């Protein structure tokens, strides 16, 4: 590596680090400073922003935002709460499964904020240490991103894989990631089952309990959404949303089983010849999700203004900007030095292709986005010659932003647990999410790698 190459890499890493310190939109915006230095000051050829991925994310968050605005998500939270209150003794397993499948359905982990205080309330009043189900549930809510057919991560993997010769659709991706990640979640729940001291033996908790005001704070509230009325329009919006997912699955399944029903069109090439092509799945997903969003507005009376103000829309647009800036910056650097990187890394990836999982994990710690991690590193991984099935198997390793507990869902979980048992430790890394996070990711990545060897 030359001094110039090292300096430019430091520019990329500095932009990622500073962006992660500011968080939110800063991840994408501060990447612009890196681009300015590399392209306008140092004269590097600019890479390409991942427009196909961004378009899918915009369609998905538009649809999910309308679902939230209509009240449909609250109904889904109610159904989850009913299950948890009916089986409180099994909350260590049921709570993370609920947060996982909520994320799988709507494509973002930010839907769990309403459910998290309910999990803490049920476990505390049952005498179960809230840290146990709360920490695993926060992890599970983010794990579900690589298992959702409409998430940014899955969309990124499908689009980039197709561009690099690994023809795969979203259903084939989640057919590997869902069982892999479920194994990881169960493993995380098992290691958390008796984690920490029981409440009656925890001196810190007992000290807080001895103070009347603190006791009232911990036990006085009744976190629940069961009393909230659910309108017919809210239920209708859920049916429309699920119907859209069914349509997407329908097209994907026919493609898998050799009866491709995607529309065909003819393109006239520059030499006058004609090429027959089928409509790409990423286009079908966008059309279906935008149509579903329109139906929710028209028939379920969802307010577009309310959708834009909602957490799902706002977090989704933050992800769009982050992926736009980070991926463009990374592609600019890697595309200019691909030959050098191939020469230095090819021997390693040929012998141990699964080591790309460590790179996924490390980058995810920095940029707090599974979709952005894939968009940043996946093109490079393919250019280094790593086979698509191997990359699919290690896909769960793109979730690592639990490692430094500054992600909104983890911070919110700490605040929702009024017992104080879910916490960030004195030394930053000794926090409640580390053990279930590492257990889940390691187990999921191993299981995923085994599954692709069986089926590919």
C-alpha positions as CSV (number, residue, x, y, z in Angstrom):
1,X,0.0,0.0,0.0
2,X,1.3,3.5,-0.9
3,X,1.2,6.4,1.4
4,X,-1.5,8.0,-0.7
5,X,-3.6,4.9,-0.5
6,X,-3.2,4.7,3.3
7,X,-4.0,8.4,3.6
8,X,-7.2,8.1,1.5
9,X,-8.3,5.0,3.6
10,X,-7.8,7.1,6.7
11,X,-10.1,9.7,5.2
12,X,-12.8,7.1,4.7
13,X,-12.4,5.7,8.2
14,X,-12.4,9.2,9.7
15,X,-15.6,10.1,7.9
16,X,-17.2,6.9,9.2
17,X,-16.0,7.5,12.7
18,X,-17.0,11.1,13.0
19,X,-20.4,10.3,11.4
20,X,-21.0,7.6,13.9
21,X,-20.2,10.0,16.8
22,X,-22.9,12.4,15.6
23,X,-25.3,9.7,14.5
24,X,-28.5,10.0,12.6
25,X,-28.3,11.9,9.3
26,X,-24.6,12.8,10.0
27,X,-23.5,9.3,8.9
28,X,-24.5,10.1,5.3
29,X,-23.7,13.8,5.4
30,X,-20.2,13.6,6.8
31,X,-19.4,11.0,4.2
32,X,-19.8,13.9,1.8
33,X,-16.7,15.5,3.4
34,X,-14.8,12.3,2.6
35,X,-16.1,12.4,-1.0
36,X,-15.1,16.1,-1.3
37,X,-11.5,15.3,-0.2
38,X,-11.1,12.1,-2.3
39,X,-12.8,13.4,-5.5
40,X,-12.6,17.2,-5.6
41,X,-9.3,17.6,-3.8
42,X,-7.3,14.4,-4.6
43,X,-8.9,13.7,-8.0
44,X,-10.1,10.2,-7.5
45,X,-12.8,8.8,-9.9
46,X,-16.1,8.9,-8.1
47,X,-17.9,5.6,-7.5
48,X,-21.6,4.9,-7.9
49,X,-24.3,5.5,-5.2
50,X,-26.6,2.4,-4.8
51,X,-29.7,3.9,-6.4
52,X,-31.5,0.6,-6.9
53,X,-31.2,-0.2,-3.2
54,X,-32.3,3.3,-2.2
55,X,-35.4,3.1,-4.3
56,X,-36.5,-0.1,-2.6
57,X,-36.0,1.3,0.8
58,X,-38.0,4.4,-0.1
59,X,-40.9,2.3,-1.3
60,X,-40.7,0.1,1.8
61,X,-40.7,2.9,4.4
62,X,-43.5,4.7,2.5
63,X,-45.7,1.6,2.9
64,X,-44.6,0.8,6.5
65,X,-45.0,4.5,7.4
66,X,-48.6,4.5,6.1
67,X,-49.2,1.3,8.1
68,X,-48.0,3.1,11.3
69,X,-50.1,6.2,10.5
70,X,-53.3,4.1,10.1
71,X,-52.9,2.5,13.5
72,X,-52.1,-0.9,12.0
73,X,-48.8,-1.3,13.8
74,X,-50.5,-0.7,17.2
75,X,-52.9,-3.5,16.5
76,X,-49.9,-5.8,15.8
77,X,-48.3,-4.7,19.1
78,X,-51.6,-5.5,20.9
79,X,-51.6,-9.0,19.5
80,X,-48.0,-9.4,20.7
81,X,-48.9,-8.1,24.1
82,X,-51.8,-10.5,24.5
83,X,-49.5,-13.4,23.8
84,X,-46.9,-12.2,26.3
85,X,-49.4,-11.6,29.1
86,X,-51.0,-15.0,28.5
87,X,-47.6,-16.7,29.0
88,X,-45.5,-14.5,31.2
89,X,-43.3,-17.4,32.5
90,X,-42.0,-17.9,29.0
91,X,-41.3,-14.2,28.3
92,X,-37.5,-14.9,27.9
93,X,-38.3,-16.8,24.7
94,X,-41.6,-15.3,23.5
95,X,-40.6,-11.6,23.9
96,X,-37.6,-11.8,21.5
97,X,-39.6,-13.9,19.0
98,X,-42.3,-11.2,19.0
99,X,-39.8,-8.4,18.4
100,X,-38.1,-10.5,15.7
101,X,-41.2,-11.2,13.7
102,X,-42.5,-7.7,14.0
103,X,-39.3,-6.6,12.3
104,X,-39.6,-9.3,9.7
105,X,-43.0,-8.1,8.8
106,X,-42.4,-4.4,8.5
107,X,-38.7,-4.3,7.6
108,X,-37.4,-2.1,10.4
109,X,-36.4,-2.7,14.0
110,X,-37.8,0.6,15.1
111,X,-41.4,-0.8,15.5
112,X,-40.5,-2.3,18.9
113,X,-40.4,0.8,21.0
114,X,-44.1,0.4,22.0
115,X,-43.6,-3.3,22.9
116,X,-40.4,-2.9,24.9
117,X,-41.9,-1.2,28.0
118,X,-44.6,-3.9,28.0
119,X,-41.9,-6.6,28.1
120,X,-40.2,-4.8,31.0
121,X,-43.5,-4.4,32.9
122,X,-44.6,-8.0,32.5
123,X,-41.2,-9.5,33.6
124,X,-40.8,-7.1,36.6
125,X,-44.3,-7.9,37.9
126,X,-43.7,-11.6,37.4
127,X,-40.5,-11.4,39.4
128,X,-38.3,-12.1,36.4
129,X,-35.2,-10.0,36.1
130,X,-36.2,-7.6,33.2
131,X,-32.7,-7.5,31.8
132,X,-33.0,-11.1,30.6
133,X,-35.9,-10.7,28.1
134,X,-35.3,-7.0,27.4
135,X,-31.7,-7.3,26.2
136,X,-32.5,-10.3,24.0
137,X,-35.6,-8.7,22.6
138,X,-33.6,-5.6,21.6
139,X,-31.1,-7.8,19.9
140,X,-33.8,-9.8,18.2
141,X,-35.5,-6.7,16.9
142,X,-32.4,-5.8,14.9
143,X,-31.6,-9.4,13.9
144,X,-34.9,-9.6,12.1
145,X,-33.7,-7.0,9.5
146,X,-31.7,-9.6,7.5
147,X,-34.9,-11.8,7.6
148,X,-37.4,-9.4,6.2
149,X,-38.3,-9.6,2.5
150,X,-38.7,-5.8,2.3
151,X,-35.8,-4.6,4.4
152,X,-32.9,-2.6,3.2
153,X,-30.4,-5.3,4.0
154,X,-32.2,-8.0,2.0
155,X,-32.8,-5.6,-0.9
156,X,-29.1,-4.7,-0.9
157,X,-28.0,-8.3,-1.0
158,X,-30.4,-9.3,-3.8
159,X,-29.6,-6.3,-6.0
160,X,-25.9,-6.4,-5.6
161,X,-25.8,-10.2,-5.9
162,X,-27.7,-10.0,-9.2
163,X,-25.3,-7.4,-10.5
164,X,-22.4,-9.8,-9.7
165,X,-23.8,-13.0,-11.2
166,X,-25.4,-14.6,-8.2
167,X,-29.1,-14.6,-9.3
168,X,-31.1,-14.8,-6.1
169,X,-34.4,-13.3,-4.9
170,X,-35.6,-12.1,-1.5
171,X,-37.4,-15.3,-0.6
172,X,-34.3,-17.4,-1.2
173,X,-32.3,-15.1,1.0
174,X,-34.7,-15.3,3.9
175,X,-35.1,-19.0,3.5
176,X,-31.5,-19.1,4.8
177,X,-31.5,-16.1,7.2
178,X,-34.7,-16.8,9.1
179,X,-33.8,-20.3,10.3
180,X,-30.3,-19.2,11.0
181,X,-31.3,-16.2,13.0
182,X,-34.0,-18.0,14.9
183,X,-31.3,-20.5,16.1
184,X,-29.2,-17.5,17.1
185,X,-32.1,-15.9,19.0
186,X,-33.0,-19.1,20.9
187,X,-29.3,-19.5,21.8
188,X,-29.2,-15.9,23.1
189,X,-32.4,-16.6,25.1
190,X,-30.9,-19.7,26.6
191,X,-27.7,-18.0,27.8
192,X,-29.8,-15.2,29.2
193,X,-32.3,-17.5,31.0
194,X,-30.6,-17.3,34.4
195,X,-28.4,-14.4,33.6
196,X,-27.7,-12.0,36.5
197,X,-29.0,-12.4,40.0
198,X,-32.7,-13.0,40.6
199,X,-34.5,-9.9,41.8
200,X,-34.9,-11.1,45.4
201,X,-31.1,-11.8,45.6
202,X,-29.9,-8.7,43.8
203,X,-28.6,-6.2,46.4
204,X,-28.7,-3.3,44.0
205,X,-32.4,-3.9,43.1
206,X,-33.3,-4.5,46.7
207,X,-31.7,-1.2,47.7
208,X,-33.8,0.6,45.1
209,X,-36.9,-1.3,46.2
210,X,-36.4,-0.1,49.8
211,X,-36.9,3.5,48.7
212,X,-40.7,4.2,48.5
213,X,-40.4,6.7,45.7
214,X,-38.2,4.4,43.6
215,X,-40.5,1.5,44.3
216,X,-43.5,3.5,43.1
217,X,-41.6,4.5,40.0
218,X,-40.8,0.9,39.2
219,X,-44.1,-0.7,39.9
220,X,-46.6,2.2,39.7
221,X,-47.0,2.3,35.9
222,X,-49.0,-0.2,33.9
223,X,-47.4,-0.2,30.4
224,X,-50.1,-1.6,28.1
225,X,-51.8,-0.9,24.7
226,X,-54.6,-3.5,25.3
227,X,-57.1,-0.8,26.3
228,X,-56.5,1.2,23.1
229,X,-59.3,0.9,20.6
230,X,-58.4,-0.5,17.2
231,X,-60.4,0.8,14.3
232,X,-61.6,-1.2,11.3
233,X,-59.3,1.0,9.1
234,X,-56.3,0.0,11.2
235,X,-57.0,-3.7,10.7
236,X,-57.7,-3.2,7.0
237,X,-54.2,-1.5,6.7
238,X,-52.6,-4.6,8.2
239,X,-54.4,-6.8,5.7
240,X,-53.4,-4.6,2.8
241,X,-49.8,-4.6,4.0
242,X,-49.7,-8.4,4.5
243,X,-51.3,-8.8,1.1
244,X,-48.5,-6.8,-0.5
245,X,-45.9,-9.1,1.1
246,X,-47.9,-12.1,-0.2
247,X,-47.8,-10.7,-3.8
248,X,-44.0,-10.3,-3.5
249,X,-43.6,-13.8,-2.2
250,X,-45.9,-15.1,-5.0
251,X,-43.7,-13.7,-7.7
252,X,-40.5,-14.9,-6.0
253,X,-41.8,-18.5,-5.5
254,X,-42.8,-18.8,-9.1
255,X,-39.4,-17.7,-10.1
256,X,-37.8,-20.3,-7.8
257,X,-39.8,-23.2,-9.1
258,X,-39.1,-22.5,-12.8
259,X,-42.5,-20.9,-13.8
260,X,-41.4,-17.3,-13.9
261,X,-44.5,-15.1,-14.3
262,X,-42.6,-11.7,-14.2
263,X,-43.7,-9.5,-17.2
264,X,-41.4,-9.5,-20.2
265,X,-40.3,-6.6,-22.4
266,X,-38.2,-6.1,-25.5
267,X,-35.2,-3.8,-25.6
268,X,-33.7,-2.7,-28.9
269,X,-29.9,-2.6,-28.7
270,X,-27.5,-0.1,-30.4
271,X,-26.8,-2.6,-33.2
272,X,-30.5,-3.0,-34.0
273,X,-30.9,-6.4,-32.4
274,X,-33.6,-7.0,-29.8
275,X,-33.2,-8.5,-26.3
276,X,-36.1,-10.0,-24.3
277,X,-35.8,-9.4,-20.6
278,X,-38.0,-10.0,-17.6
279,X,-38.9,-7.3,-15.2
280,X,-36.5,-7.3,-12.3
281,X,-37.7,-8.3,-8.8
282,X,-36.5,-5.0,-7.3
283,X,-38.9,-3.1,-9.7
284,X,-41.8,-5.4,-8.8
285,X,-41.2,-4.9,-5.1
286,X,-41.2,-1.1,-5.5
287,X,-44.4,-1.2,-7.5
288,X,-46.2,-3.5,-5.1
289,X,-45.2,-1.6,-2.0
290,X,-46.1,1.8,-3.5
291,X,-49.5,0.4,-4.6
292,X,-50.1,-1.0,-1.1
293,X,-49.2,2.4,0.4
294,X,-51.7,4.1,-1.9
295,X,-54.4,1.6,-0.9
296,X,-53.8,2.2,2.8
297,X,-54.2,5.9,2.2
298,X,-57.4,5.5,0.1
299,X,-59.2,2.7,1.9
300,X,-57.7,2.7,5.4
301,X,-57.7,6.5,5.7
302,X,-54.1,6.8,6.7
303,X,-52.8,10.4,7.0
304,X,-49.6,11.1,4.9
305,X,-48.7,13.9,7.2
306,X,-48.9,11.6,10.2
307,X,-46.8,9.0,8.4
308,X,-44.1,11.5,7.7
309,X,-44.0,12.5,11.4
310,X,-43.9,8.8,12.5
311,X,-40.8,7.0,13.8
312,X,-40.8,4.4,11.0
313,X,-40.7,7.0,8.2
314,X,-38.1,9.2,9.9
315,X,-35.8,6.3,10.8
316,X,-36.1,4.9,7.3
317,X,-35.2,8.2,5.6
318,X,-32.2,8.4,8.0
319,X,-31.2,5.0,6.7
320,X,-31.5,6.2,3.1
321,X,-29.2,9.1,3.6
322,X,-26.7,7.0,5.5
323,X,-26.6,4.3,2.8
324,X,-26.4,7.0,0.1
325,X,-23.4,8.7,1.6
326,X,-21.5,5.8,3.2
327,X,-21.9,3.5,0.2
328,X,-20.9,6.2,-2.3
329,X,-17.8,7.0,-0.3
330,X,-16.8,3.4,0.1
331,X,-17.4,2.5,-3.6
332,X,-15.2,5.5,-4.6
333,X,-12.3,4.2,-2.5
334,X,-12.6,0.5,-3.3
335,X,-13.3,0.9,-7.0
336,X,-10.1,2.9,-7.4
337,X,-7.9,0.4,-5.6
338,X,-9.6,-2.9,-6.6
339,X,-6.5,-4.3,-8.3
340,X,-4.3,-3.6,-5.2
341,X,-6.9,-5.1,-2.8
342,X,-7.3,-8.2,-5.0
343,X,-3.6,-8.8,-4.9
344,X,-3.3,-8.4,-1.2
345,X,-6.5,-10.2,-0.1
346,X,-7.1,-12.8,-2.8
347,X,-5.0,-15.5,-1.2
348,X,-6.8,-15.1,2.1
349,X,-10.3,-15.1,0.7
350,X,-9.6,-18.0,-1.6
351,X,-8.5,-20.2,1.4
352,X,-10.9,-18.8,4.0
353,X,-13.7,-17.0,2.2
354,X,-15.8,-17.0,5.4
355,X,-13.4,-14.5,7.0
356,X,-15.4,-11.7,5.2
357,X,-17.7,-12.1,8.2
358,X,-15.1,-10.3,10.4
359,X,-15.1,-7.4,7.9
360,X,-18.9,-7.2,7.9
361,X,-18.9,-7.2,11.7
362,X,-16.2,-4.6,12.1
363,X,-17.8,-2.2,9.6
364,X,-21.2,-2.6,11.2
365,X,-19.8,-1.6,14.5
366,X,-18.7,1.7,12.9
367,X,-21.8,2.6,10.8
368,X,-24.8,1.2,12.7
369,X,-26.6,-0.1,9.6
370,X,-26.9,-3.6,8.2
371,X,-28.0,-2.3,4.8
372,X,-25.2,0.2,4.6
373,X,-22.7,-2.5,5.7
374,X,-23.8,-4.7,2.8
375,X,-23.8,-1.9,0.3
376,X,-20.4,-0.9,1.4
377,X,-18.6,-4.3,1.4
378,X,-20.6,-6.7,-0.7
379,X,-19.5,-5.4,-4.1
380,X,-15.9,-5.7,-2.9
381,X,-16.5,-9.2,-1.6
382,X,-17.8,-10.3,-5.0
383,X,-14.9,-8.7,-6.8
384,X,-12.5,-10.5,-4.6
385,X,-14.0,-13.7,-5.9
386,X,-16.0,-14.8,-2.8
387,X,-18.9,-17.0,-3.9
388,X,-22.5,-15.8,-3.4
389,X,-23.6,-18.7,-1.3
390,X,-20.7,-18.1,1.2
391,X,-21.8,-14.4,1.5
392,X,-25.4,-15.5,2.0
393,X,-24.3,-17.8,4.8
394,X,-22.4,-15.2,6.7
395,X,-25.0,-12.5,6.1
396,X,-26.1,-12.4,9.9
397,X,-22.6,-11.0,10.7
398,X,-23.6,-7.6,9.3
399,X,-25.3,-6.9,12.7
400,X,-22.7,-5.7,15.2
401,X,-23.9,-2.2,16.3
402,X,-24.9,-3.7,19.7
403,X,-21.1,-3.9,20.4
404,X,-20.9,-0.2,21.4
405,X,-24.3,0.4,23.0
406,X,-25.2,3.7,21.3
407,X,-28.0,2.5,19.0
408,X,-31.4,4.0,19.6
409,X,-33.2,0.7,20.3
410,X,-30.6,-0.3,23.0
411,X,-30.6,3.1,24.6
412,X,-34.4,3.1,24.6
413,X,-34.5,-0.4,26.2
414,X,-32.2,0.7,29.0
415,X,-34.6,3.6,29.7
416,X,-37.8,1.5,29.4
417,X,-36.5,-1.0,32.1
418,X,-37.6,0.9,35.3
419,X,-36.0,-1.8,37.4
420,X,-32.5,-0.6,36.4
421,X,-31.3,-4.1,35.6
422,X,-30.8,-3.5,31.9
423,X,-27.8,-1.2,31.8
424,X,-24.7,0.1,30.1
425,X,-21.7,-0.9,32.3
426,X,-19.0,1.3,33.8
427,X,-16.5,0.2,31.2
428,X,-18.9,0.8,28.2
429,X,-18.4,-2.7,26.7
430,X,-19.7,-4.6,29.8
431,X,-23.3,-3.9,29.0
432,X,-26.5,-5.9,29.0
433,X,-26.5,-6.5,25.2
434,X,-23.0,-7.9,24.7
435,X,-23.6,-11.5,25.7
436,X,-26.9,-12.0,23.8
437,X,-25.6,-10.1,20.8
438,X,-22.4,-12.1,20.4
439,X,-24.2,-15.4,21.0
440,X,-26.9,-14.6,18.5
441,X,-24.6,-13.4,15.7
442,X,-22.0,-16.1,16.1
443,X,-24.7,-18.9,16.2
444,X,-26.6,-17.4,13.3
445,X,-23.5,-17.1,11.1
446,X,-22.4,-20.7,11.8
447,X,-25.9,-22.1,11.1
448,X,-26.2,-20.0,8.0
449,X,-22.9,-21.2,6.7
450,X,-24.0,-24.8,7.3
451,X,-27.3,-24.3,5.5
452,X,-25.8,-22.9,2.3
453,X,-23.4,-25.8,2.1
454,X,-26.5,-28.1,2.2
455,X,-28.7,-26.2,-0.3
456,X,-26.1,-24.6,-2.6
